[in-house]
Amino acid sequence: MEHEWQARGHIGVTVQDFSFNPGWEAFGELLENIFIGQTLIKFVTFS
């Protein structure tokens, strides 16, 4: 439980870094596209 909370906290800091550092925008968008793509693949696979 504690480990999961720490992981979420780390992710939150990462998101803030993307928001305040324009240099990370492209990388953040890439991660979003990968996440969305995986979600769509899972949705199509299970539907």
N, C-alpha and C positions, 0 to 999 in steps of 0.2 A: 504494500500500500504506500509506504513512504517512498519507495523507489519510483513508483508510478507518479507520485506528486512531484518528485525532483525532475523527472523526465518532462512533465508538463511545464514546469517552471523554466527549464532550459529551452523548450520550444518557444515559450512566450518571449523570452529574451531574444531568441533568434528572430522572431517576427518583428520585434521592436527594432532590431538592428537593420532589417530590410527596410523598415519604414523610414528610418532616419539616415540611412546611407544609400544615396541614389545609385552608387556603384553596384549595389547588390540587387537592383530591381530586375535586371535580366535573369539573374540566377534564381531569384524568387519566383519569377514567372515560369521559368523552366520547371522548377519543383512543382508549381501548381499544375502545369500542363501534364506532368508525369502522374501526379496524384489523380487528376481528373481522368486521364486516360486509363489508369488502372481501375478506377471505379467503374467506368463505362464497360471495360472488358469484363469485370466481375458481374455487372448487371446483365450483360448480354449472355454470359456463360450460364448464369443461373436462371434466366428467364425462358 
